[in-house]
């Protein structure tokens, strides 16, 4: 679940994690389509 930014509270599926840069790539459903997003690790929470 995203915890920061305009998609706060939206569920996303993590597709890639880069621990060296503390960033991850995820997809979320936005307006009926899967949308890729690039996030920092502190912007997500495991549910």
PDB file of N, H, CA, C and O in Angstrom:
ATOM      1  N   UNK A   1       0.841  -1.164   0.000  1.00  0.00           N
ATOM      2  CA  UNK A   1       0.000   0.000   0.000  1.00  0.00           C
ATOM      3  C   UNK A   1       0.893   1.237   0.000  1.00  0.00           C
ATOM      4  O   UNK A   1       1.887   1.298   0.724  1.00  0.00           O
ATOM      5  N   UNK A   2       0.532   2.205  -0.808  1.00  0.00           N
ATOM      6  H   UNK A   2      -0.275   2.155  -1.396  1.00  0.00           H
ATOM      7  CA  UNK A   2       1.297   3.440  -0.855  1.00  0.00           C
ATOM      8  C   UNK A   2       0.926   4.311   0.345  1.00  0.00           C
ATOM      9  O   UNK A   2      -0.243   4.404   0.721  1.00  0.00           O
ATOM     10  N   UNK A   3       1.929   4.943   0.935  1.00  0.00           N
ATOM     11  H   UNK A   3       2.878   4.868   0.630  1.00  0.00           H
ATOM     12  CA  UNK A   3       1.702   5.718   2.158  1.00  0.00           C
ATOM     13  C   UNK A   3       2.021   7.189   2.001  1.00  0.00           C
ATOM     14  O   UNK A   3       1.965   7.939   2.975  1.00  0.00           O
ATOM     15  N   UNK A   4       2.358   7.621   0.781  1.00  0.00           N
ATOM     16  H   UNK A   4       2.404   7.011  -0.011  1.00  0.00           H
ATOM     17  CA  UNK A   4       2.757   9.011   0.574  1.00  0.00           C
ATOM     18  C   UNK A   4       2.437   9.425  -0.854  1.00  0.00           C
ATOM     19  O   UNK A   4       2.408   8.586  -1.754  1.00  0.00           O
ATOM     20  N   UNK A   5       2.201  10.691  -1.062  1.00  0.00           N
ATOM     21  H   UNK A   5       2.224  11.373  -0.330  1.00  0.00           H
ATOM     22  CA  UNK A   5       1.994  11.224  -2.398  1.00  0.00           C
ATOM     23  C   UNK A   5       0.551  11.170  -2.845  1.00  0.00           C
ATOM     24  O   UNK A   5      -0.343  10.899  -2.043  1.00  0.00           O
ATOM     25  N   UNK A   6       0.317  11.427  -4.127  1.00  0.00           N
ATOM     26  H   UNK A   6       1.043  11.647  -4.779  1.00  0.00           H
ATOM     27  CA  UNK A   6      -1.051  11.510  -4.638  1.00  0.00           C
ATOM     28  C   UNK A   6      -1.803  10.178  -4.626  1.00  0.00           C
ATOM     29  O   UNK A   6      -3.033  10.166  -4.686  1.00  0.00           O
ATOM     30  N   UNK A   7      -1.091   9.071  -4.550  1.00  0.00           N
ATOM     31  H   UNK A   7      -0.092   9.080  -4.501  1.00  0.00           H
ATOM     32  CA  UNK A   7      -1.727   7.757  -4.523  1.00  0.00           C
ATOM     33  C   UNK A   7      -1.755   7.161  -3.114  1.00  0.00           C
ATOM     34  O   UNK A   7      -1.830   5.942  -2.962  1.00  0.00           O
ATOM     35  N   UNK A   8      -1.698   7.992  -2.103  1.00  0.00           N
ATOM     36  H   UNK A   8      -1.638   8.983  -2.226  1.00  0.00           H
ATOM     37  CA  UNK A   8      -1.733   7.557  -0.707  1.00  0.00           C
ATOM     38  C   UNK A   8      -2.959   6.674  -0.471  1.00  0.00           C
ATOM     39  O   UNK A   8      -4.083   7.067  -0.785  1.00  0.00           O
ATOM     40  N   UNK A   9      -2.737   5.477   0.084  1.00  0.00           N
ATOM     41  H   UNK A   9      -1.824   5.158   0.339  1.00  0.00           H
ATOM     42  CA  UNK A   9      -3.819   4.547   0.384  1.00  0.00           C
ATOM     43  C   UNK A   9      -4.150   3.582  -0.737  1.00  0.00           C
ATOM     44  O   UNK A   9      -5.001   2.709  -0.564  1.00  0.00           O
ATOM     45  N   UNK A  10      -3.497   3.718  -1.881  1.00  0.00           N
ATOM     46  H   UNK A  10      -2.806   4.427  -2.021  1.00  0.00           H
ATOM     47  CA  UNK A  10      -3.756   2.845  -3.028  1.00  0.00           C
ATOM     48  C   UNK A  10      -2.878   1.605  -2.923  1.00  0.00           C
ATOM     49  O   UNK A  10      -1.713   1.689  -2.534  1.00  0.00           O
ATOM     50  N   UNK A  11      -3.447   0.453  -3.273  1.00  0.00           N
ATOM     51  H   UNK A  11      -4.393   0.385  -3.588  1.00  0.00           H
ATOM     52  CA  UNK A  11      -2.688  -0.797  -3.286  1.00  0.00           C
ATOM     53  C   UNK A  11      -1.911  -0.899  -4.583  1.00  0.00           C
ATOM     54  O   UNK A  11      -2.429  -0.562  -5.648  1.00  0.00           O
ATOM     55  N   UNK A  12      -0.675  -1.360  -4.501  1.00  0.00           N
ATOM     56  H   UNK A  12      -0.254  -1.634  -3.636  1.00  0.00           H
ATOM     57  CA  UNK A  12       0.185  -1.515  -5.665  1.00  0.00           C
ATOM     58  C   UNK A  12       0.889  -2.864  -5.589  1.00  0.00           C
ATOM     59  O   UNK A  12       1.023  -3.448  -4.514  1.00  0.00           O
ATOM     60  N   UNK A  13       1.332  -3.347  -6.735  1.00  0.00           N
ATOM     61  H   UNK A  13       1.223  -2.872  -7.608  1.00  0.00           H
ATOM     62  CA  UNK A  13       2.085  -4.591  -6.820  1.00  0.00           C
ATOM     63  C   UNK A  13       3.529  -4.251  -7.145  1.00  0.00           C
ATOM     64  O   UNK A  13       3.817  -3.647  -8.179  1.00  0.00           O
ATOM     65  N   UNK A  14       4.435  -4.644  -6.256  1.00  0.00           N
ATOM     66  H   UNK A  14       4.200  -5.134  -5.417  1.00  0.00           H
ATOM     67  CA  UNK A  14       5.857  -4.367  -6.450  1.00  0.00           C
ATOM     68  C   UNK A  14       6.393  -5.295  -7.535  1.00  0.00           C
ATOM     69  O   UNK A  14       6.173  -6.505  -7.501  1.00  0.00           O
ATOM     70  N   UNK A  15       7.106  -4.702  -8.504  1.00  0.00           N
ATOM     71  H   UNK A  15       7.285  -3.719  -8.532  1.00  0.00           H
ATOM     72  CA  UNK A  15       7.664  -5.494  -9.600  1.00  0.00           C
ATOM     73  C   UNK A  15       9.179  -5.585  -9.542  1.00  0.00           C
ATOM     74  O   UNK A  15       9.771  -6.500 -10.115  1.00  0.00           O
ATOM     75  N   UNK A  16       9.817  -4.630  -8.846  1.00  0.00           N
ATOM     76  H   UNK A  16       9.337  -3.886  -8.381  1.00  0.00           H
ATOM     77  CA  UNK A  16      11.286  -4.622  -8.773  1.00  0.00           C
ATOM     78  C   UNK A  16      11.714  -3.814  -7.553  1.00  0.00           C
ATOM     79  O   UNK A  16      11.133  -2.769  -7.259  1.00  0.00           O
ATOM     80  N   UNK A  17      12.734  -4.301  -6.845  1.00  0.00           N
ATOM     81  H   UNK A  17      13.206  -5.149  -7.084  1.00  0.00           H
ATOM     82  CA  UNK A  17      13.286  -3.590  -5.690  1.00  0.00           C
ATOM     83  C   UNK A  17      14.780  -3.416  -5.897  1.00  0.00           C
ATOM     84  O   UNK A  17      15.486  -4.372  -6.216  1.00  0.00           O
ATOM     85  N   UNK A  18      15.260  -2.189  -5.714  1.00  0.00           N
ATOM     86  H   UNK A  18      14.686  -1.412  -5.455  1.00  0.00           H
ATOM     87  CA  UNK A  18      16.686  -1.898  -5.803  1.00  0.00           C
ATOM     88  C   UNK A  18      17.136  -1.427  -4.415  1.00  0.00           C
ATOM     89  O   UNK A  18      16.920  -0.270  -4.053  1.00  0.00           O
ATOM     90  N   UNK A  19      17.756  -2.313  -3.643  1.00  0.00           N
ATOM     91  H   UNK A  19      17.932  -3.252  -3.937  1.00  0.00           H
ATOM     92  CA  UNK A  19      18.166  -1.976  -2.279  1.00  0.00           C
ATOM     93  C   UNK A  19      19.339  -1.010  -2.249  1.00  0.00           C
ATOM     94  O   UNK A  19      19.530  -0.310  -1.255  1.00  0.00           O
ATOM     95  N   UNK A  20      20.132  -0.955  -3.317  1.00  0.00           N
ATOM     96  H   UNK A  20      19.978  -1.524  -4.125  1.00  0.00           H
ATOM     97  CA  UNK A  20      21.276  -0.042  -3.347  1.00  0.00           C
ATOM     98  C   UNK A  20      20.832   1.411  -3.421  1.00  0.00           C
ATOM     99  O   UNK A  20      21.470   2.283  -2.831  1.00  0.00           O
ATOM    100  N   UNK A  21      19.744   1.681  -4.141  1.00  0.00           N
ATOM    101  H   UNK A  21      19.227   0.973  -4.621  1.00  0.00           H
ATOM    102  CA  UNK A  21      19.255   3.053  -4.275  1.00  0.00           C
ATOM    103  C   UNK A  21      18.030   3.325  -3.400  1.00  0.00           C
ATOM    104  O   UNK A  21      17.518   4.444  -3.385  1.00  0.00           O
ATOM    105  N   UNK A  22      17.557   2.309  -2.673  1.00  0.00           N
ATOM    106  H   UNK A  22      17.973   1.400  -2.686  1.00  0.00           H
ATOM    107  CA  UNK A  22      16.358   2.407  -1.825  1.00  0.00           C
ATOM    108  C   UNK A  22      15.131   2.834  -2.622  1.00  0.00           C
ATOM    109  O   UNK A  22      14.321   3.634  -2.154  1.00  0.00           O
ATOM    110  N   UNK A  23      15.004   2.294  -3.827  1.00  0.00           N
ATOM    111  H   UNK A  23      15.662   1.643  -4.207  1.00  0.00           H
ATOM    112  CA  UNK A  23      13.863   2.609  -4.683  1.00  0.00           C
ATOM    113  C   UNK A  23      13.214   1.314  -5.163  1.00  0.00           C
ATOM    114  O   UNK A  23      13.835   0.251  -5.144  1.00  0.00           O
ATOM    115  N   UNK A  24      11.971   1.416  -5.587  1.00  0.00           N
ATOM    116  H   UNK A  24      11.467   2.279  -5.602  1.00  0.00           H
ATOM    117  CA  UNK A  24      11.282   0.257  -6.129  1.00  0.00           C
ATOM    118  C   UNK A  24      10.381   0.684  -7.272  1.00  0.00           C
ATOM    119  O   UNK A  24      10.020   1.854  -7.405  1.00  0.00           O
ATOM    120  N   UNK A  25      10.030  -0.293  -8.090  1.00  0.00           N
ATOM    121  H   UNK A  25      10.323  -1.242  -7.981  1.00  0.00           H
ATOM    122  CA  UNK A  25       9.075  -0.083  -9.169  1.00  0.00           C
ATOM    123  C   UNK A  25       7.849  -0.909  -8.843  1.00  0.00           C
ATOM    124  O   UNK A  25       7.956  -2.046  -8.383  1.00  0.00           O
ATOM    125  N   UNK A  26       6.688  -0.334  -9.084  1.00  0.00           N
ATOM    126  H   UNK A  26       6.601   0.589  -9.458  1.00  0.00           H
ATOM    127  CA  UNK A  26       5.433  -1.015  -8.798  1.00  0.00           C
ATOM    128  C   UNK A  26       4.411  -0.644  -9.859  1.00  0.00           C
ATOM    129  O   UNK A  26       4.595   0.317 -10.606  1.00  0.00           O
ATOM    130  N   UNK A  27       3.331  -1.418  -9.917  1.00  0.00           N
ATOM    131  H   UNK A  27       3.182  -2.198  -9.310  1.00  0.00           H
ATOM    132  CA  UNK A  27       2.215  -1.075 -10.786  1.00  0.00           C
ATOM    133  C   UNK A  27       0.978  -0.919  -9.918  1.00  0.00           C
ATOM    134  O   UNK A  27       0.793  -1.635  -8.934  1.00  0.00           O
ATOM    135  N   UNK A  28       0.133   0.034 -10.304  1.00  0.00           N
ATOM    136  H   UNK A  28       0.284   0.616 -11.103  1.00  0.00           H
ATOM    137  CA  UNK A  28      -1.126   0.241  -9.613  1.00  0.00           C
ATOM    138  C   UNK A  28      -2.205   0.477 -10.647  1.00  0.00           C
ATOM    139  O   UNK A  28      -1.923   0.892 -11.772  1.00  0.00           O
ATOM    140  N   UNK A  29      -3.446   0.209 -10.260  1.00  0.00           N
ATOM    141  H   UNK A  29      -3.675  -0.128  -9.347  1.00  0.00           H
ATOM    142  CA  UNK A  29      -4.552   0.426 -11.183  1.00  0.00           C
ATOM    143  C   UNK A  29      -5.028   1.859 -11.055  1.00  0.00           C
ATOM    144  O   UNK A  29      -5.426   2.297  -9.975  1.00  0.00           O
ATOM    145  N   UNK A  30      -4.985   2.589 -12.162  1.00  0.00           N
ATOM    146  H   UNK A  30      -4.662   2.233 -13.039  1.00  0.00           H
ATOM    147  CA  UNK A  30      -5.403   3.986 -12.192  1.00  0.00           C
ATOM    148  C   UNK A  30      -6.265   4.190 -13.429  1.00  0.00           C
ATOM    149  O   UNK A  30      -5.807   3.985 -14.553  1.00  0.00           O
ATOM    150  N   UNK A  31      -7.493   4.588 -13.223  1.00  0.00           N
ATOM    151  H   UNK A  31      -7.865   4.755 -12.310  1.00  0.00           H
ATOM    152  CA  UNK A  31      -8.452   4.811 -14.309  1.00  0.00           C
ATOM    153  C   UNK A  31      -8.615   3.567 -15.184  1.00  0.00           C
ATOM    154  O   UNK A  31      -8.706   3.661 -16.408  1.00  0.00           O
ATOM    155  N   UNK A  32      -8.649   2.401 -14.536  1.00  0.00           N
ATOM    156  H   UNK A  32      -8.575   2.324 -13.541  1.00  0.00           H
ATOM    157  CA  UNK A  32      -8.883   1.153 -15.243  1.00  0.00           C
ATOM    158  C   UNK A  32      -7.678   0.559 -15.943  1.00  0.00           C
ATOM    159  O   UNK A  32      -7.808  -0.436 -16.656  1.00  0.00           O
ATOM    160  N   UNK A  33      -6.505   1.151 -15.754  1.00  0.00           N
ATOM    161  H   UNK A  33      -6.400   1.960 -15.176  1.00  0.00           H
ATOM    162  CA  UNK A  33      -5.298   0.641 -16.411  1.00  0.00           C
ATOM    163  C   UNK A  33      -4.196   0.428 -15.397  1.00  0.00           C
ATOM    164  O   UNK A  33      -4.128   1.123 -14.383  1.00  0.00           O
ATOM    165  N   UNK A  34      -3.320  -0.551 -15.676  1.00  0.00           N
ATOM    166  H   UNK A  34      -3.375  -1.116 -16.499  1.00  0.00           H
ATOM    167  CA  UNK A  34      -2.139  -0.750 -14.846  1.00  0.00           C
ATOM    168  C   UNK A  34      -1.137   0.348 -15.177  1.00  0.00           C
ATOM    169  O   UNK A  34      -0.760   0.536 -16.334  1.00  0.00           O
ATOM    170  N   UNK A  35      -0.711   1.070 -14.144  1.00  0.00           N
ATOM    171  H   UNK A  35      -1.017   0.917 -13.205  1.00  0.00           H
ATOM    172  CA  UNK A  35       0.189   2.201 -14.321  1.00  0.00           C
ATOM    173  C   UNK A  35       1.478   1.951 -13.554  1.00  0.00           C
ATOM    174  O   UNK A  35       1.427   1.697 -12.350  1.00  0.00           O
ATOM    175  N   UNK A  36       2.645   2.016 -14.217  1.00  0.00           N
ATOM    176  H   UNK A  36       2.686   2.223 -15.195  1.00  0.00           H
ATOM    177  CA  UNK A  36       3.911   1.832 -13.506  1.00  0.00           C
ATOM    178  C   UNK A  36       4.277   3.095 -12.729  1.00  0.00           C
ATOM    179  O   UNK A  36       4.064   4.210 -13.205  1.00  0.00           O
ATOM    180  N   UNK A  37       4.828   2.910 -11.532  1.00  0.00           N
ATOM    181  H   UNK A  37       5.001   2.004 -11.146  1.00  0.00           H
ATOM    182  CA  UNK A  37       5.290   4.034 -10.714  1.00  0.00           C
ATOM    183  C   UNK A  37       6.663   3.704 -10.152  1.00  0.00           C
ATOM    184  O   UNK A  37       6.984   2.539  -9.917  1.00  0.00           O
ATOM    185  N   UNK A  38       7.474   4.737  -9.938  1.00  0.00           N
ATOM    186  H   UNK A  38       7.214   5.683 -10.129  1.00  0.00           H
ATOM    187  CA  UNK A  38       8.808   4.615  -9.354  1.00  0.00           C
ATOM    188  C   UNK A  38       8.750   5.289  -7.991  1.00  0.00           C
ATOM    189  O   UNK A  38       8.413   6.469  -7.897  1.00  0.00           O
ATOM    190  N   UNK A  39       9.077   4.550  -6.933  1.00  0.00           N
ATOM    191  H   UNK A  39       9.351   3.592  -7.009  1.00  0.00           H
ATOM    192  CA  UNK A  39       8.889   5.026  -5.577  1.00  0.00           C
ATOM    193  C   UNK A  39      10.139   4.798  -4.720  1.00  0.00           C
ATOM    194  O   UNK A  39      11.021   4.023  -5.087  1.00  0.00           O
ATOM    195  N   UNK A  40      10.199   5.480  -3.582  1.00  0.00           N
ATOM    196  H   UNK A  40       9.482   6.110  -3.284  1.00  0.00           H
ATOM    197  CA  UNK A  40      11.229   5.184  -2.583  1.00  0.00           C
ATOM    198  C   UNK A  40      10.654   4.134  -1.638  1.00  0.00           C
ATOM    199  O   UNK A  40       9.437   3.971  -1.548  1.00  0.00           O
ATOM    200  N   UNK A  41      11.527   3.430  -0.941  1.00  0.00           N
ATOM    201  H   UNK A  41      12.515   3.563  -1.014  1.00  0.00           H
ATOM    202  CA  UNK A  41      11.073   2.376  -0.039  1.00  0.00           C
ATOM    203  C   UNK A  41      10.196   2.909   1.093  1.00  0.00           C
ATOM    204  O   UNK A  41       9.334   2.183   1.588  1.00  0.00           O
ATOM    205  N   UNK A  42      10.396   4.161   1.512  1.00  0.00           N
ATOM    206  H   UNK A  42      11.097   4.751   1.109  1.00  0.00           H
ATOM    207  CA  UNK A  42       9.589   4.686   2.615  1.00  0.00           C
ATOM    208  C   UNK A  42       8.213   5.167   2.164  1.00  0.00           C
ATOM    209  O   UNK A  42       7.431   5.630   2.994  1.00  0.00           O
ATOM    210  N   UNK A  43       7.896   5.070   0.877  1.00  0.00           N
ATOM    211  H   UNK A  43       8.532   4.694   0.203  1.00  0.00           H
ATOM    212  CA  UNK A  43       6.585   5.462   0.376  1.00  0.00           C
ATOM    213  C   UNK A  43       5.611   4.291   0.328  1.00  0.00           C
ATOM    214  O   UNK A  43       4.462   4.467  -0.079  1.00  0.00           O
ATOM    215  N   UNK A  44       6.048   3.095   0.737  1.00  0.00           N
ATOM    216  H   UNK A  44       6.981   2.952   1.067  1.00  0.00           H
ATOM    217  CA  UNK A  44       5.189   1.923   0.695  1.00  0.00           C
ATOM    218  C   UNK A  44       5.176   1.223   2.049  1.00  0.00           C
ATOM    219  O   UNK A  44       6.091   1.358   2.861  1.00  0.00           O
ATOM    220  N   UNK A  45       4.099   0.473   2.253  1.00  0.00           N
ATOM    221  H   UNK A  45       3.356   0.364   1.593  1.00  0.00           H
ATOM    222  CA  UNK A  45       3.946  -0.319   3.474  1.00  0.00           C
ATOM    223  C   UNK A  45       3.420  -1.690   3.070  1.00  0.00           C
ATOM    224  O   UNK A  45       2.472  -1.790   2.292  1.00  0.00           O
ATOM    225  N   UNK A  46       4.027  -2.736   3.592  1.00  0.00           N
ATOM    226  H   UNK A  46       4.798  -2.655   4.224  1.00  0.00           H
ATOM    227  CA  UNK A  46       3.590  -4.093   3.319  1.00  0.00           C
ATOM    228  C   UNK A  46       2.286  -4.340   4.046  1.00  0.00           C
ATOM    229  O   UNK A  46       2.133  -3.982   5.214  1.00  0.00           O
ATOM    230  N   UNK A  47       1.333  -4.963   3.337  1.00  0.00           N
ATOM    231  H   UNK A  47       1.457  -5.254   2.389  1.00  0.00           H
ATOM    232  CA  UNK A  47       0.058  -5.305   3.984  1.00  0.00           C
ATOM    233  C   UNK A  47      -0.150  -6.789   3.989  1.00  0.00           C
ATOM    234  O   UNK A  47      -1.167  -7.269   4.490  1.00  0.00           O
TER     235      UNK A  47
END
